[in-house]
């Protein structure tokens, strides 16, 4: 099997545990990374909007690096005194970045934000409210806002609209979310645990559309005014700004859950689902743009395998990334349209635990963000030519050579 070429490998971290939850590529090829830091000295840049964490435990971070190396264009904390988590990131063609997550109390919302007051309890699920923030291309905070009702919310996915809108989705246990009353697809939750979609105006001063969803959300993508979301065992296609649900289908068997999704060039849905117990590999669910099942493709049945990221690679091919083996090692693989592995790269050390997110780049490249020994690592990989044997002979980078 041809090995993916490793173009660079960088590590970022502080004196505590730091881990990424999302990665995205903007219109200039720069890479945005979001996650959560437990460090007091995470490597922020000198002009960061927030130099030090206010919380004694978890605080979200956002950073952007160059697409050709590990140079940090900006890096900042964004959090208050309460525990908060950065769970998802999206990047626009203009270089702006949307960050979303969950917060259990105090958060540095901006003046004029759509929801300026914390409404949650931080109760049974420990979340409280979702938050949404937007940075401009230079890393300046445009806005930061709460979104939530009187119980628990958390944003677990985010996308950016064509007009610069941040669109966040996640889970809720509240019965009083601030949905848009005239346009919401659903004004009431479907059960104790439901999902939500909230679309913020480009300046964050209004929620232009908000609705309950039929299920909780773990991942989302948006294109052409349509939002695709996947939750524990369902996937739904719904209008991003007030159109009704197009379809909602089951995508997992009992004992499985949907973890990640992507859309190929024809807007066909590709979903990763895996066993809730772990250790049994993962299943790629292939569905048409109309939600009709096209088939499944098992992956990693013979070893402990967990897939956290998936991205379209063009021509029906897919990038996937996660962890495999015991002890776990990070990996990224390129699959054909049938789910067969074409190329793969495994980490060089057991300490590189898992890939948590993927984003496709230009010219056959892919960016992966993961965790290693309490730090954040970033890979840039490229498809190797079968005739290029030098790529197969390249030794994997080590932490000693990759730290920044």
matplotlib code that plots the C-alpha trace (Angstrom):
import matplotlib.pyplot as plt

x = [0.0, 1.3, 1.9, 0.6, 3.3, 3.7, 4.4, 4.6, 3.8, 3.6, 2.7, 1.2, 0.6, 1.1, 1.5, -1.8, -3.9, -4.9, -7.0, -8.5, -12.1, -12.2, -10.2, -11.1, -9.4, -10.3, -10.3, -6.6, -5.5, -4.9, -5.9, -8.2, -8.1, -10.4, -10.4, -10.1, -7.1, -6.4, -3.1, -2.2, 0.4, -1.1, 1.0, -1.2, 0.2, 1.3, -1.8, -4.2, -7.6, -7.3, -3.8, -4.6, -7.5, -9.9, -11.1, -9.0, -9.9, -11.1, -11.1, -11.7, -9.0, -8.9, -5.8, -5.0, -1.8, -0.3, -1.2, 2.5, 3.9, 3.3, 3.5, 0.8, -1.0, -3.0, -3.8, -6.1, -8.1, -11.8, -13.5, -14.7, -14.4, -16.8, -15.8, -16.3, -15.4, -14.5, -16.0, -16.3, -14.8, -15.7, -13.8, -15.0, -13.7, -12.8, -10.7, -13.2, -13.7, -16.7, -16.1, -18.8, -19.0, -20.6, -20.3, -21.5, -21.7, -19.7, -18.5, -17.1, -20.0, -19.7, -21.8, -25.0, -24.7, -27.9, -28.1, -26.1, -27.3, -26.6, -29.8, -28.7, -28.3, -25.2, -27.2, -27.6, -25.4, -23.0, -23.3, -25.6, -25.7, -24.1, -21.9, -21.0, -18.1, -16.7, -13.2, -12.2, -9.4, -6.8, -8.1, -10.0, -13.2, -16.2, -18.8, -19.4, -22.9, -24.7, -27.5, -29.7, -32.8, -33.3, -31.8, -28.7, -27.3, -24.1, -23.0, -21.2, -21.0, -20.7, -20.8, -20.4, -23.0, -22.3, -23.0, -20.7, -23.3, -22.2, -24.6, -24.4, -26.0, -26.0, -28.1, -30.6, -32.7, -34.5, -38.2, -37.8, -35.1, -35.3, -36.5, -37.6, -41.4, -42.5, -39.9, -38.8, -39.2, -40.1, -41.1, -41.0, -38.5, -39.0, -38.1, -36.0, -32.9, -33.3, -31.2, -31.1, -29.9, -29.2, -28.1, -26.5, -26.4, -22.9, -22.4, -23.8, -26.4, -29.4, -30.4, -32.0, -33.2, -33.4, -35.3, -35.4, -34.2, -35.6, -32.5, -29.2, -26.4, -22.7, -21.7, -23.0, -22.2, -23.9, -24.1, -26.5, -28.7, -29.2, -27.9, -27.0, -26.8, -26.1, -26.8, -26.8, -28.7, -30.2, -29.2, -31.4, -31.4, -33.0, -33.1, -30.6, -32.9, -36.5, -37.2, -38.8, -37.1, -36.4, -35.7, -34.7, -33.4, -31.9, -28.2, -27.1, -28.1, -28.9, -25.8, -24.2, -24.0, -23.2, -20.0, -19.1, -20.3, -19.2, -20.6, -19.0, -19.1, -22.6, -23.9, -24.1, -23.9, -21.1, -21.5, -19.3, -21.1, -19.5, -20.3, -21.0, -18.8, -15.9, -13.3, -15.4, -14.3, -16.4, -19.0, -19.1, -22.7, -23.2, -26.4, -27.6, -28.5, -32.1, -31.3, -31.7, -29.2, -26.6, -24.6, -22.2, -18.4, -16.9, -13.5, -11.0, -13.0, -9.8, -8.5, -9.6, -10.6, -12.3, -13.0, -13.4, -13.0, -14.1, -13.7, -14.4, -11.2, -12.8, -13.7, -15.9, -12.9, -12.9, -10.4, -10.9, -8.9, -9.0, -7.1, -6.4, -4.8, -4.0, -2.3, -4.0, -2.1, -3.4, -4.0, -5.3, -6.4, -7.6, -10.5, -11.9, -15.7, -16.3, -14.5, -11.3, -8.1, -5.8, -3.2, -2.7, -0.4, 0.0, 1.6, 5.2, 4.6, 1.9, 1.8, 0.0, -3.3, -5.9, -6.9, -10.0, -10.8, -10.0, -10.2, -9.5, -7.0, -6.0, -4.1, -4.7, -3.8, -5.6, -5.1, -5.6, -5.8, -5.3, -4.0, -0.7, 0.6, -1.7, -0.8, -2.4, -0.8, -1.4, -0.5, -0.5, -0.6, -0.7, -1.6, 1.5, 2.2, 2.5, 5.8, 7.1, 8.8, 10.5, 7.2, 6.9, 10.5, 10.0, 10.2, 7.3, 8.0, 8.6, 7.5, 11.0, 11.2, 7.6, 7.1, 6.6]
y = [0.0, 3.4, 5.7, 9.2, 11.8, 13.8, 17.5, 18.8, 17.8, 20.5, 20.3, 23.1, 23.1, 24.4, 23.2, 21.4, 19.2, 20.8, 19.1, 20.1, 19.5, 21.1, 22.1, 24.1, 25.6, 29.2, 30.7, 31.5, 28.0, 29.0, 26.5, 27.3, 25.1, 25.1, 23.2, 23.4, 24.2, 23.3, 25.2, 28.5, 29.2, 27.9, 29.5, 32.5, 35.2, 38.6, 40.4, 37.8, 39.2, 37.1, 36.4, 34.4, 32.1, 33.4, 29.9, 27.6, 24.6, 24.4, 27.4, 27.4, 28.4, 29.4, 29.6, 30.0, 28.8, 29.1, 26.3, 25.7, 25.3, 25.7, 29.5, 30.8, 33.8, 34.2, 32.2, 33.2, 32.0, 32.9, 32.1, 33.5, 32.2, 29.3, 26.1, 26.2, 24.1, 24.9, 22.1, 23.2, 25.6, 26.8, 29.1, 31.4, 32.3, 35.8, 34.3, 34.8, 32.0, 30.8, 29.1, 27.3, 25.4, 25.1, 27.1, 26.6, 30.2, 33.4, 34.1, 37.2, 38.1, 41.3, 44.4, 44.1, 40.3, 38.4, 36.8, 38.7, 36.9, 33.4, 31.4, 27.8, 25.9, 23.8, 20.9, 17.2, 17.4, 20.0, 22.4, 25.3, 27.4, 27.1, 29.9, 31.2, 33.5, 35.0, 36.3, 38.3, 37.3, 39.0, 37.2, 40.2, 39.1, 40.3, 39.0, 36.4, 35.4, 32.9, 30.7, 28.7, 28.2, 27.5, 24.0, 22.6, 23.3, 22.7, 23.6, 20.6, 21.7, 24.9, 26.0, 29.3, 30.7, 32.4, 35.8, 35.2, 33.9, 31.5, 28.5, 26.4, 23.1, 20.9, 19.3, 20.8, 19.7, 23.1, 23.6, 27.3, 27.9, 31.3, 29.9, 32.2, 31.9, 32.5, 30.5, 27.7, 24.2, 23.0, 25.3, 22.5, 19.8, 16.3, 14.7, 15.1, 15.4, 17.2, 19.1, 22.7, 24.9, 28.6, 31.0, 34.3, 37.4, 38.3, 40.8, 38.6, 41.1, 38.9, 35.3, 35.2, 31.6, 29.2, 25.9, 22.6, 19.6, 16.0, 14.7, 15.8, 16.9, 15.7, 17.0, 19.4, 20.6, 23.3, 24.0, 25.8, 27.0, 23.4, 22.1, 18.4, 17.2, 13.8, 12.7, 9.6, 7.5, 9.8, 12.2, 15.1, 17.5, 20.8, 24.4, 26.6, 29.6, 28.7, 26.1, 22.9, 19.6, 17.7, 14.3, 12.6, 9.1, 6.5, 6.0, 3.6, 0.2, -0.4, 0.0, 2.4, 6.2, 8.6, 10.5, 12.5, 13.4, 14.9, 15.7, 14.7, 16.8, 15.7, 16.4, 12.7, 12.1, 10.1, 9.2, 7.4, 5.4, 3.1, 0.9, 2.7, 0.1, 0.8, -1.7, -3.1, -0.8, 1.7, 1.7, 4.2, 4.8, 6.0, 7.9, 9.8, 13.5, 12.4, 10.4, 7.0, 4.4, 3.3, 0.9, 0.5, -0.2, -1.6, -0.3, -1.6, -4.7, -6.6, -4.0, -1.4, 1.5, 4.8, 7.3, 11.0, 12.8, 12.5, 14.8, 14.5, 14.0, 14.4, 11.8, 10.0, 9.4, 10.0, 11.1, 9.5, 9.9, 8.6, 6.0, 2.4, -0.4, -0.7, 1.4, 3.8, 5.4, 8.2, 7.5, 9.1, 7.1, 7.8, 5.6, 5.0, 5.4, 1.8, 2.2, 0.4, 1.9, 3.4, 5.1, 5.4, 7.1, 5.9, 8.0, 7.2, 7.0, 5.6, 9.0, 10.5, 9.2, 10.1, 12.4, 14.3, 16.3, 16.6, 19.2, 18.7, 21.1, 22.0, 19.7, 16.4, 17.5, 17.0, 18.7, 16.6, 17.9, 15.5, 15.1, 13.8, 13.6, 16.4, 18.7, 19.5, 18.2, 19.2, 17.1, 18.1, 15.1, 14.7, 11.9, 10.1, 8.8, 5.1, 5.7, 8.0, 5.5, 8.2, 8.9, 5.4, 5.4, 8.6, 8.1, 9.4, 12.7, 12.5, 14.8, 16.0, 17.4, 18.7, 20.8, 24.5]
z = [0.0, -0.9, 2.1, 2.2, 2.0, 5.2, 4.2, 7.8, 11.4, 14.1, 17.8, 19.9, 23.6, 27.1, 30.7, 30.8, 28.6, 25.2, 22.5, 19.2, 18.2, 14.7, 11.7, 8.6, 5.5, 4.4, 0.9, 1.0, 2.1, 5.7, 8.4, 11.3, 14.4, 17.4, 20.6, 24.4, 26.5, 30.1, 30.0, 31.6, 28.9, 25.6, 22.8, 22.0, 19.7, 21.0, 19.6, 20.9, 22.0, 25.2, 26.4, 29.6, 30.5, 33.0, 34.0, 36.2, 34.1, 30.5, 28.1, 24.3, 21.9, 18.2, 16.0, 12.4, 10.8, 7.3, 4.9, 3.9, 7.4, 11.1, 11.3, 13.6, 12.1, 15.3, 18.4, 21.3, 24.2, 24.3, 27.6, 30.9, 34.5, 34.0, 32.3, 28.5, 25.6, 22.0, 19.9, 16.2, 13.7, 10.2, 7.8, 5.1, 1.7, 3.1, 5.9, 8.7, 11.2, 13.2, 16.6, 18.5, 21.7, 25.2, 28.3, 31.9, 32.9, 32.5, 28.9, 27.3, 25.0, 23.0, 23.1, 21.1, 20.8, 19.8, 23.3, 25.8, 29.0, 30.1, 30.3, 31.2, 34.4, 33.7, 35.0, 34.0, 30.9, 32.4, 29.5, 30.2, 27.0, 23.5, 22.4, 18.9, 18.1, 14.9, 14.1, 11.1, 8.8, 11.1, 14.2, 15.7, 17.5, 15.6, 18.1, 20.8, 21.9, 24.0, 22.5, 24.8, 27.0, 30.7, 30.7, 28.8, 25.3, 23.6, 20.0, 18.6, 14.9, 13.0, 9.3, 7.6, 5.2, 1.9, 3.5, 6.5, 8.8, 11.5, 11.6, 14.8, 15.6, 18.6, 21.4, 23.8, 26.8, 27.0, 26.1, 25.7, 23.1, 21.5, 18.1, 15.3, 15.8, 12.3, 10.4, 12.7, 11.3, 14.8, 17.7, 20.3, 21.2, 19.9, 23.2, 26.4, 24.2, 20.9, 18.4, 17.4, 14.5, 15.0, 12.2, 13.3, 11.2, 9.8, 12.6, 15.4, 16.4, 15.4, 15.2, 11.8, 12.0, 14.9, 15.2, 17.0, 15.0, 15.1, 16.8, 18.5, 16.3, 16.2, 12.8, 10.2, 6.7, 4.7, 0.9, -1.4, 1.4, 2.8, 6.1, 6.5, 10.1, 11.7, 15.3, 17.3, 14.8, 12.2, 9.4, 8.3, 5.4, 6.2, 4.9, 6.7, 6.8, 7.3, 4.6, 5.9, 6.4, 3.2, 4.7, 7.9, 7.8, 10.1, 9.5, 12.3, 13.7, 17.3, 19.4, 16.9, 16.6, 13.7, 14.5, 11.4, 7.9, 4.6, 1.2, -2.1, -5.2, -6.0, -2.5, -1.7, 2.0, 3.5, 7.2, 9.7, 12.3, 14.9, 17.8, 21.1, 22.8, 20.6, 19.3, 16.5, 13.7, 11.9, 9.1, 6.2, 5.3, 1.7, 0.8, -2.2, -2.1, -1.6, 1.5, -0.2, 1.1, -1.4, 0.7, 3.6, 3.8, 7.0, 8.0, 10.5, 11.7, 12.6, 15.1, 17.5, 15.2, 15.9, 13.2, 14.2, 10.9, 7.3, 4.3, 0.6, -1.5, -5.0, -7.5, -5.0, -2.8, 1.0, 3.6, 7.0, 10.2, 13.8, 15.9, 15.5, 17.6, 21.3, 22.4, 20.1, 17.2, 15.0, 11.3, 8.1, 5.1, 1.6, 0.5, -3.0, -3.6, -2.4, 0.9, -0.1, 1.3, -1.4, 0.8, 4.6, 7.1, 10.6, 13.4, 14.3, 18.1, 20.4, 22.1, 19.0, 20.2, 17.7, 14.8, 15.9, 12.8, 9.0, 6.4, 2.7, 1.2, -2.4, -4.8, -3.1, 0.4, 3.7, 7.1, 10.3, 13.8, 16.7, 20.3, 21.5, 25.1, 26.1, 23.2, 19.8, 16.6, 13.0, 10.0, 6.4, 4.1, 0.3, -2.1, -3.2, -6.7, -6.9, -8.7, -6.0, -3.8, -1.7, 0.0, 1.2, 2.5, 4.5, 8.2, 10.3, 12.1, 15.8, 18.6, 19.1, 15.5, 15.4, 18.6, 18.2]

ax = plt.figure().add_subplot(projection="3d")
ax.plot(x, y, z, "-o")
ax.set_aspect("equal")
plt.show()
